[in-house]
């Protein structure tokens, strides 16, 4: 047993303003990278600093291996949900974060991605409709992916590549405010003030 007193993390109120709009879903561009291309992960705070949301928000940015960048995946937003569910038993409870990404491509490039990613470990960043970024994947647990392709059989059938990603985490799909370095530029770029400014 611990000989020093434990300091619990106290919750704060969760209030809701009547009439406020709550926009479901994610935006149409998802960012992904193999975990091996991440040199270091941002961290989740252990205590509340000013707001309870701090506990669910990564501090800092992903540091990528030199020459690597986040790649982009276009998805059908009305078919790509993200969910988190509690799992396990005390004192080792965690969350199972899952995401389904439906990409309309079924060409050779999509098949090549499926072949590469099927047995690999990835991290995904998704953007909620309201604008916040969240992360599926972490440095502690292996992300599992199930990838299906459907070519359809009649004119009204859907053709798509569906990625089902799931991973255990200590937090429901953590929020992320750091940089996302992509081939098309940097999102949330940190601007360092120049000397004398």
C-alpha positions in Angstrom: 0.0 0.0 0.0 1.1 3.6 -0.7 2.6 5.4 2.4 2.1 8.8 0.9 -1.4 10.3 0.4 -2.9 9.9 -3.0 -4.1 13.0 -4.9 -7.3 12.3 -6.8 -8.2 14.1 -10.0 -11.4 15.9 -9.3 -14.0 16.3 -12.1 -15.6 19.5 -13.2 -19.2 20.2 -14.1 -20.5 19.2 -17.6 -23.1 21.8 -18.5 -25.0 22.3 -21.7 -26.4 25.5 -23.1 -29.9 24.9 -24.4 -30.1 25.8 -28.1 -26.4 25.2 -28.8 -25.8 23.2 -32.0 -23.9 19.9 -31.7 -22.5 18.9 -35.1 -22.0 15.2 -35.6 -19.5 13.4 -37.8 -16.1 14.1 -39.3 -14.7 16.1 -42.2 -13.8 14.4 -45.5 -10.0 14.3 -45.2 -8.3 11.9 -42.7 -4.5 12.0 -42.1 -2.5 8.8 -41.5 1.1 7.6 -41.1 2.8 4.4 -40.2 3.8 4.4 -36.5 7.4 3.7 -37.4 7.6 7.1 -39.1 6.8 8.9 -35.8 9.9 9.8 -33.8 8.1 10.9 -30.7 4.5 11.2 -29.6 2.8 14.2 -27.8 1.7 13.4 -24.2 -1.5 13.5 -22.3 -1.4 15.5 -19.1 -1.8 13.5 -15.8 -3.6 16.4 -14.0 -6.0 19.2 -14.7 -4.3 22.5 -15.3 -7.1 24.9 -15.9 -9.9 22.8 -17.6 -11.0 19.2 -17.5 -10.5 19.0 -21.3 -6.8 19.2 -20.7 -6.8 15.6 -19.6 -8.1 14.6 -23.1 -5.8 16.8 -25.2 -2.3 16.0 -26.3 0.3 18.5 -25.2 2.8 19.3 -28.0 3.1 17.9 -31.5 4.0 14.6 -33.2 7.7 14.6 -34.2 8.2 12.7 -37.4 11.2 10.9 -38.8 13.2 13.2 -41.1 11.6 13.2 -44.5 8.3 11.7 -43.4 4.9 13.4 -43.4 1.2 12.7 -42.8 -0.6 11.3 -45.9 -4.2 12.1 -46.8 -7.2 9.8 -47.2 -10.4 11.1 -48.6 -13.5 9.5 -47.0 -17.3 9.5 -47.4 -18.3 11.5 -44.3 -21.8 10.0 -43.9 -20.3 6.5 -43.8 -17.2 7.1 -41.5 -18.1 7.1 -37.8 -15.6 7.3 -34.9 -16.5 5.7 -31.6 -15.0 5.1 -28.1 -16.2 2.5 -25.6 -15.0 1.6 -22.1 -13.5 -1.8 -21.6 -11.9 -4.0 -18.9 -12.2 -3.8 -15.1 -10.8 -1.7 -12.3 -8.1 -0.7 -11.8 -7.1 -1.4 -15.4 -10.0 0.0 -17.4 -9.3 1.6 -20.7 -11.1 2.6 -23.9 -11.4 0.9 -27.3 -11.3 3.6 -29.9 -12.7 2.6 -33.3 -13.1 4.3 -36.6 -14.5 3.3 -40.0 -13.1 5.1 -43.0 -14.9 4.6 -46.3 -12.8 5.7 -49.3 -14.6 5.7 -52.7 -11.5 4.4 -54.5 -11.1 0.7 -55.5 -8.3 1.2 -58.0 -4.8 -0.3 -58.0 -3.5 2.4 -55.6 -6.2 1.6 -53.1 -5.5 -2.1 -53.4 -1.8 -1.4 -52.9 -2.5 0.6 -49.8 -4.7 -2.3 -48.5 -1.8 -4.7 -49.1 0.7 -2.5 -47.3 -1.5 -1.5 -44.4 -3.2 -4.8 -43.7 -0.4 -6.1 -41.4 1.1 -2.7 -40.3 0.6 -0.3 -37.4 -0.7 3.2 -38.2 -1.9 6.4 -36.5 -4.8 8.4 -37.8 -5.8 12.0 -37.2 -9.4 12.9 -38.0 -11.1 16.3 -38.0 -14.5 16.6 -36.4 -17.2 18.5 -38.3 -16.9 21.4 -35.7 -13.1 21.6 -36.5 -11.3 19.8 -33.6 -8.7 17.2 -34.4 -8.7 13.8 -32.7 -6.2 10.9 -32.8 -6.8 7.2 -33.3 -3.6 5.3 -32.4 -0.9 5.6 -29.8 2.5 4.5 -28.9 1.3 2.0 -26.2 -0.9 -0.3 -28.2 -1.0 -1.9 -31.6 -3.7 -0.5 -33.9 -5.6 -3.2 -35.7 -6.9 -2.7 -39.2 -9.4 -4.6 -41.2 -9.6 -3.5 -44.8 -12.3 -4.6 -47.3 -12.9 -3.7 -50.9 -16.2 -3.9 -52.7 -16.5 -3.5 -56.5 -20.3 -3.8 -56.6 -22.4 -6.0 -58.8 -25.0 -3.7 -60.3 -25.4 -0.1 -61.3 -26.6 1.1 -57.9 -24.1 -0.7 -55.8 -21.4 1.2 -53.9 -17.7 0.8 -54.8 -15.4 1.5 -51.9 -12.4 0.6 -49.8 -13.4 0.4 -46.2 -10.9 0.6 -43.3 -11.9 -0.4 -39.9 -9.3 0.7 -37.3 -9.4 -0.1 -33.6 -7.0 0.5 -30.8 -6.9 0.5 -27.0 -6.2 3.8 -25.4 -6.3 5.5 -21.9 -8.6 8.2 -23.3 -11.5 8.3 -25.8 -9.8 9.4 -29.1 -7.6 12.2 -27.7 -7.8 15.7 -29.0 -4.8 17.1 -30.8 -3.9 20.8 -31.4 -0.3 20.3 -32.6 1.2 20.4 -36.1 0.2 18.1 -38.9 2.9 18.1 -41.5 1.5 16.9 -44.9 2.7 16.9 -48.5 0.3 19.8 -49.1 1.7 22.0 -46.2 1.5 22.1 -42.5 -1.8 22.4 -40.6 -1.7 24.2 -37.2 1.8 25.4 -38.0 3.7 26.7 -35.0 5.1 30.1 -35.9 8.3 30.9 -34.1 8.8 34.7 -33.6 11.9 36.0 -35.3 14.5 37.8 -33.3 13.6 41.4 -32.7 9.9 41.0 -33.4 
